[in-house]
């Protein structure tokens, strides 16, 4: 049976608000947490970008839910050695209830160190080597590695969980999906795409877990909710590779001027129609997703959790 979790948005909320949302998610009946990892928000209107690892430490003391990054890029801004240390510490704090979601990243977050932004094929190659390095470190002992993209000398993680941290791989296209099937302990996806799930399983994913995420904007006034969704998350409707290659929030603000309110209405569930919310989440279950994480857009967090506890989750899990 598909399980349902909550997706914490570091782009939209302060560290303390994220911790409080984690508490409310557990009280509402959600069974897991995703949390985004960004250096910048997508747009200035979103307004936040706390260090995800600090927030995870606080969340580990606030709830008993499992947590996963959705997703971390361990290739540039964060070296795979440092990412492995952060993930291992998070898993110890969460008593093994941590999964590391990784992806090939966006220029928005990774270009800040001034290096070149490689093409997608190279970024996937870097991700695959980074995962190899992290798995070696999770095994314990001293690690030395000389690869095409990374050199590791005399590195050892002394604080480790009882079992290696599972690494799930995010995929937004066929090539990335096949990489996820080959090297990942699971798949991370933001679309209810049955073909992508099947590709992942054929590429080596087998019966490994598939986890999905989506955004909604609950509110008693659908038009007001739609305004909020359009103001904060029109970025999700940008076509092609723009989300991967635009370098700053200002560039995203320019690009999202082309995203209409009607386009957002066709892709993000807004308002308080129970059937619409149930249908949006059930689409992921129908596509073969094992665990679905939903994120509430905007400030009406308490109302969202009350609505889902009373109306939506019972329909999905009953």
Residue pairs with C-beta under 8 A, 6 or more apart in sequence:
1 317
2 284
2 285
2 289
2 290
2 291
2 292
2 316
3 31
3 32
3 290
3 291
3 292
4 30
4 31
4 281
4 291
4 292
4 293
4 294
4 313
4 316
4 317
5 25
5 30
5 31
5 32
5 33
5 34
5 65
5 291
5 292
5 293
5 294
6 21
6 22
6 25
6 28
6 30
6 32
6 33
6 34
6 293
6 294
6 295
7 33
7 34
7 35
7 36
7 70
7 213
7 214
7 215
7 293
7 294
7 295
8 18
8 21
8 22
8 33
8 34
8 35
8 36
8 55
8 59
8 295
9 18
9 36
9 46
9 295
10 18
10 35
10 36
10 37
10 38
10 48
10 49
10 50
10 52
10 55
11 36
11 38
11 41
11 42
11 46
11 47
11 48
11 49
12 41
12 46
12 47
12 48
12 232
12 297
12 298
13 21
13 48
14 48
14 50
15 50
15 54
15 55
15 58
17 301
18 35
18 50
18 55
18 59
19 55
19 58
19 59
19 62
20 301
21 301
22 33
22 59
22 62
22 63
22 65
23 62
23 63
24 301
24 302
24 305
25 33
25 63
25 65
25 305
26 63
26 64
26 65
27 305
27 309
28 305
28 306
28 308
28 309
28 313
29 308
29 309
29 313
29 317
30 65
30 308
30 313
31 65
31 66
31 291
32 65
32 66
32 67
32 68
32 291
32 293
33 59
33 63
33 65
33 66
33 67
33 68
33 293
34 67
34 68
34 69
34 70
34 101
34 211
34 213
34 293
34 295
35 52
35 55
35 56
35 59
35 67
35 68
35 69
35 70
36 52
36 69
36 70
36 71
37 52
37 69
37 70
37 71
37 72
37 73
38 49
38 52
38 108
38 109
39 49
39 77
39 108
39 109
39 112
40 49
40 108
40 109
40 112
40 248
40 249
41 47
41 48
41 49
41 249
42 108
42 233
42 235
42 249
42 252
43 232
43 235
43 249
43 252
43 253
43 256
44 249
44 250
44 253
45 231
45 232
45 253
46 232
52 69
52 72
53 86
53 89
53 90
56 67
56 69
56 90
56 93
56 94
56 98
57 89
57 90
57 93
59 67
60 67
60 90
60 93
60 94
61 93
64 97
65 97
66 94
66 97
66 98
66 99
67 90
67 94
67 97
67 98
67 99
68 98
68 99
68 100
68 101
68 168
68 211
69 87
69 99
69 100
69 101
69 102
70 101
70 170
70 188
70 211
70 213
70 293
71 101
71 102
71 103
71 168
71 170
71 188
72 78
72 83
72 87
72 100
72 101
72 102
72 103
73 102
73 103
73 104
73 105
73 106
73 109
73 110
73 127
74 80
74 83
74 84
74 102
74 127
74 130
74 131
74 134
75 104
75 105
75 110
75 123
75 126
75 127
75 130
75 149
76 105
76 110
76 113
76 115
76 126
77 105
77 109
77 110
77 112
77 113
78 86
79 150
80 129
80 130
80 131
80 133
80 134
80 150
81 133
81 137
81 152
81 155
83 100
83 102
83 130
83 134
84 133
84 134
84 137
84 138
84 157
84 165
85 137
85 157
85 159
87 98
87 100
87 134
87 165
88 137
88 138
88 157
88 159
88 160
88 161
88 165
89 159
90 98
90 165
91 97
91 98
91 161
91 165
92 159
92 160
92 161
96 161
96 162
96 163
98 161
98 165
99 165
99 166
99 167
99 168
99 185
99 186
100 134
100 165
100 166
100 167
100 168
101 167
101 168
101 169
101 170
101 188
101 211
102 127
102 130
102 131
102 167
102 168
102 169
102 170
103 127
103 169
103 170
103 188
104 120
104 123
104 124
104 126
104 127
104 170
104 176
104 244
105 123
105 244
106 243
106 244
106 245
106 246
107 117
107 244
107 245
107 246
107 247
108 243
108 246
108 247
108 248
108 249
108 252
110 117
111 117
111 247
117 245
117 247
118 126
120 173
120 175
120 176
120 241
120 244
121 175
124 175
124 176
124 179
125 148
125 149
126 149
127 169
127 179
128 179
128 183
129 147
129 148
129 149
129 150
130 149
130 150
131 167
131 169
131 183
131 184
132 145
132 147
132 183
133 143
133 145
133 147
133 150
133 152
134 165
134 167
135 164
135 167
136 143
136 145
136 152
137 143
137 155
137 156
137 157
138 157
138 160
138 164
138 165
139 164
140 156
140 157
140 160
141 156
142 154
142 155
142 156
143 152
143 154
143 155
143 156
144 152
144 153
144 154
144 155
145 151
145 152
146 152
166 185
166 186
167 183
167 184
167 185
168 180
168 184
168 185
168 186
168 187
168 188
168 209
168 211
169 176
169 179
169 180
169 183
169 184
169 186
169 187
169 188
170 176
170 180
170 187
170 188
170 189
171 177
171 179
171 180
171 187
171 188
171 189
171 196
171 200
172 190
174 196
174 199
177 187
177 196
177 199
177 200
177 203
178 199
178 200
178 203
179 203
180 187
180 188
180 200
180 203
180 205
181 187
181 199
181 200
181 201
181 202
181 203
181 204
181 205
182 203
182 204
184 205
184 208
185 208
185 209
186 205
186 208
186 209
186 210
186 211
187 196
187 197
187 200
187 205
187 208
187 209
187 210
187 211
188 211
188 212
188 213
189 196
189 197
189 210
189 211
189 212
189 213
189 289
190 212
190 213
190 214
191 212
192 212
192 214
192 283
192 284
192 286
192 287
192 289
193 287
194 286
194 287
194 288
197 210
197 287
197 288
197 289
198 288
200 208
200 210
201 207
201 208
209 290
209 291
210 288
210 289
210 290
210 291
211 289
211 290
211 291
211 292
211 293
212 284
212 287
212 289
212 291
212 292
212 293
213 292
213 293
213 294
213 295
214 280
214 281
214 284
214 292
214 293
214 294
214 295
215 229
215 233
215 236
215 268
215 294
215 295
215 296
215 297
216 268
216 269
216 270
216 277
216 280
216 294
216 295
216 296
216 297
216 304
217 225
217 226
217 228
217 229
217 268
217 269
217 270
217 271
217 296
217 297
217 298
218 225
218 270
218 271
218 272
218 277
218 296
218 300
218 303
218 304
218 307
218 308
219 225
219 228
219 270
219 271
219 272
219 298
219 300
219 303
220 271
220 272
220 303
221 271
222 270
222 271
222 272
222 273
225 270
225 271
225 297
225 298
226 261
226 264
226 265
226 268
226 270
226 271
227 261
228 270
228 297
228 298
229 264
229 268
229 270
229 297
229 298
230 259
230 261
230 264
232 297
232 298
233 264
233 268
233 297
234 256
234 259
234 263
234 264
235 243
235 252
235 255
235 256
235 259
236 267
236 268
237 256
237 259
237 263
237 264
237 267
238 252
238 255
238 256
238 259
242 255
246 252
246 255
268 297
269 276
269 277
269 279
269 280
272 307
274 311
274 312
274 315
277 307
277 308
277 311
277 312
278 312
278 315
278 316
281 292
281 294
281 312
281 316
282 316
284 292
285 292
285 316
294 308
296 304
296 305
